[in-house]
Amino acid sequence: MESISGTIVDVTQSEIYAGTLVISAGKIVDTIREETRDLTYLMPGFVDAHVHIESSMMPPAEFARIAAVHGTVAAVSDPHEIANVLGIDGVRYMIEDARRSPVKFCFGSPSCVPATPFETAGGTLGAQEVAELLQLDEIGYLAEVMNFPGVLRGDPEVMAKIRSAQTCSKPVDGHAPGLRGDDLDRYVRAGISTNHECLSADEALENMERGMMVQIRKGSAADIFEECLPLIEKHYERFMFCTDDKHPDNLVKGHINEMVKGALAYGNDIMKVLRVASVNPARHYRLNMGLLRRRDPADFIRVDNLTDFNILETWIDGRIVARGGVSLKTWEAPQIVNTFHAVPTDPASFAVPCRGERIALIGAIDGSLITERLVTAPTVQNGCVVSDTERDILKVAVVNRYREAKPAVGFMRGFGLKTGAIASSVAHDSHNIVAAGVSDEYLSRAVNLVISMGGGLVAVSENEELLLPLPIAGIMSDKEYTAVASGYTRLDRMAKAMGSKLRAPFMTLSFMALLVIPSLKMSDHGLFDGETFTVTDLFCR
């Protein structure tokens, strides 16, 4: 039996009072009101309502060590990144690794692996595999249904996956950027209950009016957090906080706690903000986490005050797992699993013979997963289209990591590199190798370094090479979070020193291969038009 005193922030009852939590066997057995308030506050821990753990470049147990420092006690995680590499075995890997952590993970059964038929992935999850996963206790929902065109046309495979979740009484997550009006109605009626891809506050309101829960995203490459702050006060019951994709350098700095602090600083009521951060996702996904009620698991955080919101302690199941910005869970080396069959490239394989007077360009937009479709005259040397740093036009290539194949090459604007190249095997969602560079020589050099590591991130310039190996499925590190974050920070700085003005160059590069987000993207099959959902010609008529 243990007693923990403080000023209790009871979110479910909207009360703040001096009290003591009585804990036994990891559960709260009693709450006792006191006369004098403690100077610190006890409140429910935070939940990331939609995250791809793999984007932290750490497996679940290591992600949890740093997330818990920031007051996160649970995460709703879609493991479709590793599923695209290793199939159902990848999902089972995430479940097993998560057992090494006290943080409570609710995994989803990925619904779109591969995300489209226009790319090469390492795994496939059909309706039978999805149904099998949904039977597991660790699988709490059907993960984001990115194939919203398939939902709208009633695709039998997509609808079978949704029915499997409904049969198990498990919620279905959505993914529908820009879907409005009648199409949104049809998407919701199919059984979709959430959307984390709203592109504006106005779109978020329309989603909520149709009955959706909206996950406000503040990730490393995209967020609508600031835009949605004015909506929380009135619509808090239909909001949750999420990061979706959080790179390691950003995760070390903060997690859901940053969103809570920002929402409070804006002037939102604390009880409403904490419902968004804790209660709403706990109830929507039926998480086995405590909300400071009797008989609940003793999951809570202690903070210094309700303004600075510094996390002093994080408790899970009655045990302190983080204190004073330090994880109390020791690091353990994870198991390494992978598949990587790419063969080294040569510069000539990235050559693009000129076949016309205009080319389609991918327009990268800082802070957004959306890209523009641009058209320009090519820069031609020796009969081939080349990068042109004066016009901010770079070659972007996707190299198949699962079998030998010729690189697919296109061009993009907005990336800003003036020299060298960067490459990564974190390339959503199929995780082939994606690279951007100023010349074929630099592209080949960067891609070959990724291949030599069996996956990772690389930046190369004339006199320097920086590497971050990611041996777990080519997307996660086997090192401690401090090493991963510092390695990523060095790469980020090098990319910016090479000319990129993007706030997260590697994150933006990783989404150049995400075909389900319009407008133009790159697949290992070639340039892809997200509006028509077809592979398209680089050269325009």
C-alpha positions in Angstrom: 0.0 0.0 0.0 1.4 3.4 -1.0 0.0 6.9 -0.6 0.7 9.8 -3.0 -0.4 13.3 -2.1 -0.8 16.3 -4.3 -3.4 18.7 -5.7 -5.5 16.3 -7.7 -6.8 17.4 -11.1 -9.9 15.1 -11.5 -10.7 15.5 -15.2 -13.7 13.2 -15.3 -15.4 15.2 -12.5 -13.9 18.6 -13.5 -12.6 19.1 -10.0 -9.3 20.3 -8.5 -8.7 19.5 -4.9 -6.1 18.6 -2.3 -5.9 14.9 -1.9 -4.1 11.6 -1.5 -4.1 8.6 -3.9 -4.0 5.3 -2.1 -2.3 2.7 -4.4 -2.2 -1.1 -4.0 -1.1 -3.7 -6.6 -0.8 -1.1 -9.3 -4.3 0.3 -8.8 -5.9 3.3 -7.1 -7.9 1.8 -4.2 -9.0 5.1 -2.7 -8.8 8.9 -3.1 -8.8 10.9 0.2 -9.6 14.6 0.3 -7.2 16.7 2.3 -7.3 20.2 3.9 -4.0 21.5 2.6 -3.0 21.5 -1.0 0.3 20.1 -2.1 2.3 22.5 -4.3 2.4 20.0 -7.2 -0.5 18.6 -9.3 -1.5 15.0 -10.0 -3.4 14.4 -13.2 -4.0 11.7 -15.8 -1.1 10.9 -18.1 -1.3 11.8 -21.8 -2.2 9.7 -24.8 -0.8 10.0 -28.4 -4.0 9.2 -30.2 -2.3 8.4 -33.6 1.3 7.7 -34.0 3.6 5.6 -36.2 6.2 4.6 -33.6 8.6 3.7 -36.5 8.9 7.4 -37.5 10.7 8.1 -34.2 13.3 5.7 -35.7 13.1 3.7 -32.5 11.2 0.5 -31.6 8.3 0.7 -29.2 10.2 0.1 -25.9 12.8 2.8 -26.7 10.1 5.3 -28.0 8.4 4.7 -24.7 11.4 5.6 -22.6 11.5 9.1 -23.9 7.8 9.6 -24.4 7.2 8.7 -20.7 9.6 11.5 -19.7 7.1 13.9 -21.3 4.1 12.4 -19.4 2.9 10.0 -22.1 1.4 6.9 -20.6 -0.3 5.4 -23.6 0.0 5.5 -27.4 -2.4 4.5 -30.2 0.0 3.1 -32.8 -0.5 2.1 -36.4 2.5 -0.2 -37.2 1.9 0.0 -41.0 5.4 1.2 -41.6 7.1 -2.0 -40.5 4.2 -4.0 -42.0 5.0 -2.6 -45.4 8.5 -4.1 -44.9 7.9 -7.3 -43.1 4.1 -8.0 -43.4 2.3 -9.6 -40.5 5.6 -10.5 -38.9 6.4 -6.9 -38.6 3.2 -6.2 -36.6 4.0 -9.1 -34.3 7.5 -7.7 -33.8 6.1 -4.4 -32.6 3.8 -6.1 -30.2 6.6 -8.2 -28.7 9.0 -5.3 -28.4 6.3 -3.2 -26.7 6.1 -5.8 -23.9 9.5 -4.5 -22.7 7.9 -1.2 -21.8 5.4 -0.1 -19.1 3.8 2.4 -21.5 0.5 1.1 -22.7 0.4 0.6 -26.5 -2.8 0.1 -28.4 -1.8 -1.2 -31.8 -3.9 -1.1 -34.9 -4.2 -3.7 -37.6 -2.9 -1.9 -40.7 -5.6 -1.6 -43.4 -3.5 -0.6 -46.4 -0.4 -2.7 -46.9 0.8 -1.9 -49.4 -0.8 1.6 -49.4 -1.4 1.4 -53.2 -0.8 -1.1 -56.1 1.5 1.5 -57.7 4.6 0.7 -55.5 6.7 -2.2 -54.4 6.5 -3.2 -50.7 8.0 -6.0 -48.7 4.7 -7.2 -47.2 1.0 -7.6 -47.9 -1.9 -7.7 -45.5 -5.0 -8.9 -47.1 -8.5 -9.2 -45.6 -7.6 -12.5 -44.0 -4.4 -11.3 -42.3 -6.2 -8.1 -41.1 -9.0 -10.3 -39.6 -6.4 -12.5 -37.9 -4.7 -9.5 -36.3 -8.0 -8.0 -35.1 -8.5 -11.1 -33.0 -5.5 -10.3 -30.9 -6.0 -8.5 -27.6 -3.1 -6.1 -28.4 -4.8 -5.0 -31.6 -7.4 -2.4 -30.5 -8.7 -1.0 -33.8 -8.4 -1.1 -37.6 -5.7 1.4 -38.5 -6.1 4.3 -40.9 -8.1 3.5 -44.0 -6.0 5.4 -46.4 -7.7 4.0 -49.5 -10.7 6.3 -49.2 -11.3 6.0 -53.0 -11.8 2.3 -52.3 -14.3 3.0 -49.6 -16.2 5.4 -51.8 -16.5 2.8 -54.6 -17.2 -0.1 -52.2 -14.1 -2.1 -52.9 -14.7 -5.6 -51.6 -11.3 -6.0 -50.0 -11.4 -2.7 -48.2 -15.0 -3.2 -47.0 -14.1 -6.7 -45.8 -11.4 -5.2 -43.5 -13.9 -2.7 -42.1 -16.5 -5.4 -41.5 -13.8 -7.5 -39.6 -13.3 -4.6 -37.2 -17.0 -4.0 -36.8 -17.5 -7.7 -36.0 -14.9 -7.4 -33.2 -16.5 -4.1 -32.0 -13.2 -2.3 -32.6 -13.1 1.3 -34.0 -12.0 2.1 -37.5 -9.5 4.9 -38.0 -9.6 7.2 -41.1 -7.3 9.0 -43.4 -9.0 11.4 -45.7 -7.2 14.7 -46.5 -9.5 17.1 -48.3 -12.5 14.8 -48.4 -15.6 17.0 -48.1 -19.3 17.0 -48.7 -21.2 13.9 -50.0 -17.9 11.9 -50.3 -17.1 12.6 -46.6 -20.7 11.5 -45.7 -20.2 8.2 -47.5 -16.8 7.7 -45.9 -18.2 8.2 -42.4 -21.3 6.0 -43.1 -18.9 3.2 -44.0 -17.9 3.1 -40.4 -14.9 5.4 -40.2 -14.7 7.1 -36.8 -11.6 9.3 -36.9 -9.5 11.5 -39.2 -6.0 12.9 -38.5 -5.5 14.3 -42.0 -7.7 17.4 -41.9 -6.0 20.1 -43.8 -7.7 23.1 -42.1 -9.8 24.0 -39.1 -12.8 24.4 -41.4 -12.3 20.8 -42.6 -12.0 19.6 -39.0 -15.3 21.2 -38.2 -17.0 19.5 -41.1 -15.6 16.2 -40.0 -16.9 16.6 -36.5 -20.3 17.7 -37.8 -20.4 14.4 -39.7 -19.8 12.5 -36.4 -16.0 12.0 -36.6 -13.4 12.3 -33.9 -10.7 14.6 -35.1 -7.1 14.0 -34.1 -5.3 17.4 -34.0 -1.8 16.7 -35.4 1.4 18.3 -34.4 4.1 16.2 -36.1 7.6 16.9 -37.4 6.5 17.5 -41.0 2.8 18.5 -40.7 0.4 20.0 -38.2 -2.7 22.0 -37.9 -2.4 22.5 -34.1 -2.3 26.3 -34.1 -5.2 26.6 -36.5 -7.4 24.3 -34.4 -6.6 26.0 -31.0 -9.7 28.3 -31.2 -12.0 25.2 -31.7 -11.0 23.3 -28.6 -13.1 25.3 -26.1 -16.4 24.5 -28.0 -15.6 21.2 -29.6 -13.3 19.5 -27.0 -15.5 16.4 -26.8 -14.7 15.5 -30.4 -10.9 16.2 -30.4 -7.8 14.2 -29.5 -4.2 15.1 -29.7 -1.7 13.2 -31.9 1.7 13.5 -33.5 1.4 11.0 -36.3 5.1 11.2 -37.3 7.6 12.5 -34.7 11.2 12.4 -35.6 13.7 11.6 -32.8 15.2 15.1 -32.4 11.7 16.6 -31.9 10.6 13.7 -29.6 13.5 14.4 -27.2 12.2 17.9 -26.8 8.6 17.1 -26.1 5.5 15.1 -27.0 1.8 15.5 -26.2 2.8 17.7 -23.3 3.8 20.4 -25.8 0.3 20.4 -27.2 -1.3 20.6 -23.7 0.9 23.5 -22.7 0.2 25.3 -26.0 -3.5 24.8 -25.7 -3.5 26.1 -22.2 -1.4 29.1 -23.2 -3.9 30.0 -25.8 -6.5 30.3 -23.0 -8.5 27.1 -23.3 -10.0 25.6 -20.1 -7.7 23.1 -18.5 -10.4 20.5 -18.0 -11.3 20.6 -21.7 -7.7 20.4 -22.8 -7.0 17.4 -20.5 -10.0 15.6 -21.8 -8.6 16.0 -25.3 -5.2 14.8 -24.1 -6.3 11.9 -22.0 -9.9 11.1 -21.5 -11.2 11.2 -25.1 -8.6 8.7 -26.6 -8.8 6.5 -23.5 -12.5 6.1 -24.1 -12.6 6.0 -27.8 -10.0 3.2 -28.0 -11.0 1.6 -24.7 -7.5 1.8 -23.3 -6.6 0.0 -20.2 -5.3 3.2 -18.6 -6.2 5.1 -15.4 -8.0 8.4 -15.2 -7.5 8.9 -11.4 -10.7 7.1 -10.4 -11.0 4.4 -7.8 -10.1 0.9 -9.2 -8.3 2.5 -12.1 -4.7 1.5 -12.9 -2.5 4.0 -11.1 -1.4 5.9 -14.3 -0.8 9.6 -13.7 1.7 12.4 -13.9 2.9 15.0 -11.4 3.5 18.5 -12.7 5.0 21.6 -11.1 2.2 24.0 -11.9 -0.6 24.6 -14.4 1.3 27.2 -16.5 4.8 25.9 -17.1 3.6 22.4 -17.0 6.9 20.7 -16.3 6.6 17.0 -15.9 8.1 16.0 -12.6 7.1 12.3 -12.5 5.3 9.8 -14.7 3.6 6.8 -13.0 2.3 3.7 -14.7 0.6 0.9 -12.9 1.7 2.4 -9.6 5.4 2.7 -10.4 7.5 5.7 -11.3 8.8 5.3 -14.8 10.3 8.7 -15.3 11.4 11.5 -13.0 12.9 14.9 -13.5 13.3 14.5 -17.3 15.1 11.1 -17.0 13.7 7.7 -17.8 14.0 5.2 -14.9 13.6 2.3 -17.4 17.1 1.0 -18.4 17.9 0.5 -22.0 17.9 -3.0 -23.5 19.2 -3.9 -26.9 16.3 -4.8 -29.2 16.0 -7.7 -31.6 17.0 -6.8 -35.2 14.8 -7.9 -38.1 15.2 -6.8 -41.6 14.8 -7.4 -45.4 17.0 -5.5 -47.8 17.8 -6.8 -51.3 18.8 -3.7 -53.3 21.9 -3.8 -55.3 24.4 -0.9 -55.6 23.7 1.7 -58.3 25.9 3.6 -60.7 25.5 7.3 -61.7 24.4 6.3 -65.2 21.3 4.6 -63.8 19.9 8.0 -62.7 20.2 9.6 -66.1 17.0 11.0 -67.7 17.2 11.4 -71.5 15.2 14.4 -72.6 12.0 13.6 -74.4 10.1 16.9 -74.4 10.1 20.6 -73.8 8.3 20.6 -70.5 8.5 18.4 -67.3 6.2 18.0 -64.4 7.8 19.0 -61.1 6.9 18.0 -57.5 6.5 21.1 -55.5 7.6 20.5 -51.9 5.7 22.6 -49.3 7.4 23.1 -46.0 5.3 21.8 -43.1 2.9 19.9 -45.3 2.6 16.4 -46.7 0.7 17.9 -49.7 2.8 18.7 -52.7 2.1 21.0 -55.7 2.0 20.0 -59.4 4.4 22.3 -61.2 5.4 22.4 -64.9 8.6 23.9 -66.2 11.2 23.8 -69.1 13.9 21.2 -68.3 17.6 22.0 -68.0 19.4 19.8 -70.5 23.0 18.8 -70.7 24.4 16.2 -73.2 20.8 15.2 -74.1 19.8 14.5 -70.5 17.6 16.4 -68.0 19.7 17.4 -65.0 19.2 19.2 -61.6 19.4 23.0 -61.7 20.3 24.5 -58.3 19.9 28.0 -59.7 16.2 27.3 -60.3 15.9 25.0 -57.2 15.2 22.0 -59.3 16.6 18.7 -57.9 16.5 15.1 -59.1 14.4 12.9 -56.7 14.8 9.2 -57.1 13.1 6.1 -55.6 15.2 2.9 -55.6 13.5 -0.5 -55.0 14.9 -2.1 -51.9 13.2 -5.4 -52.3 14.6 -6.5 -55.6 17.0 -5.3 -58.3 15.4 -2.6 -60.4 16.3 0.6 -62.3 15.8 3.7 -60.2 12.7 5.8 -60.8 13.7 9.4 -61.3 11.8 12.7 -61.3 12.3 16.3 -60.3 11.2 18.6 -57.5 11.3 22.2 -56.4 11.3 23.6 -52.9 14.0 21.4 -51.3 16.8 23.9 -51.7 20.0 21.8 -51.8 22.9 23.6 -53.4 25.3 20.7 -53.2 25.5 16.9 -52.5 22.6 14.6 -51.9 20.6 13.0 -49.1 19.0 9.6 -49.1 16.8 7.5 -46.8 15.2 4.1 -46.5 12.5 5.8 -44.4 10.2 6.4 -47.4 6.5 6.2 -46.6 4.8 3.9 -46.9 6.7 1.1 -48.7 10.1 2.2 -47.4 12.1 1.9 -50.6 15.1 4.2 -50.8 14.3 7.8 -51.6 17.0 10.3 -52.5 17.4 13.9 -53.6 20.5 15.4 -55.0 22.3 17.9 -57.3 23.9 15.3 -59.6 23.8 11.6 -60.6 27.1 11.0 -58.9 25.9 12.3 -55.6 22.6 10.4 -55.8 24.4 7.1 -56.5 26.9 7.7 -53.7 24.1 8.4 -51.2 21.9 5.6 -52.2 24.8 3.1 -52.2 25.6 4.1 -48.6 22.1 3.4 -47.5 22.3 0.0 -49.2 25.6 -0.8 -47.6 24.0 -0.3 -44.1 20.9 -2.3 -44.8 18.9 0.9 -44.3 19.4 4.3 -42.8 19.8 8.0 -43.4 22.7 9.5 -45.3 23.9 13.0 -46.3 26.9 13.4 -48.6 28.8 16.4 -49.9 32.1 16.8 -51.6 34.2 16.2 -48.5 31.8 14.8 -45.9 29.5 11.8 -45.3 27.1 11.4 -42.4 25.2 8.1 -41.7 22.5 7.0 -39.3 22.2 3.2 -39.6 18.6 1.9 -39.1 19.1 -1.9 -39.0 15.6 -2.7 -37.7 13.5 -3.1 -40.9 15.6 -0.3 -42.4 13.5 2.2 -40.5 14.5 1.9 -36.8 17.7 2.1 -34.9 19.0 -0.4 -32.3 20.6 2.3 -30.2 19.5 4.4 -27.3 17.2 7.4 -28.0 20.0 9.9 -27.1 22.2 8.5 -29.8 19.4 8.3 -32.3 18.3 11.9 -31.6 21.9 13.3 -31.8 22.7 11.4 -35.0 19.5 12.7 -36.6 20.2 16.2 -35.5 23.7 16.1 -37.1 22.1 14.9 -40.4 19.5 17.6 -40.2 22.1 20.3 -39.7 24.2 19.0 -42.6 21.2 18.9 -45.0 20.5 22.6 -44.0 24.2 23.5 -44.4 23.9 22.0 -47.9 21.2 24.6 -48.7 17.9 23.1 -47.6 15.5 25.7 -46.1 13.0 23.1 -45.0 12.4 22.7 -41.3 12.7 18.9 -41.5 14.4 18.0 -44.8 14.6 14.2 -44.1 11.0 14.1 -43.0 9.9 16.0 -46.1 12.0 13.7 -48.3 10.4 10.6 -46.7 6.9 11.8 -47.7 7.9 12.4 -51.4 7.1 8.7 -51.8 3.7 8.8 -50.0 1.4 8.3 -52.9 -1.9 8.6 -51.0 -1.3 12.3 -50.3 -1.7 14.5 -53.4 -0.6 16.0 -55.6 2.6 14.6 -57.3 4.8 12.0 -55.6 7.5 9.5 -56.6 7.0 5.7 -56.6 9.6 3.1 -57.6 7.3 2.7 -60.6 7.7 6.4 -61.6 6.1 9.8 -61.1 2.7 9.4 -59.5 -0.3 11.7 -59.8 -2.3 11.6 -56.6 -5.3 13.4 -58.1 -5.9 10.8 -60.9 -4.3 8.0 -58.8 -2.1 6.9 -61.7 1.5 6.7 -62.7 2.1 9.7 -65.0 4.7 10.7 -67.5 7.5 13.1 -66.4 7.3 14.9 -69.7 4.2 17.0 -70.4 2.6 17.5 -73.7 
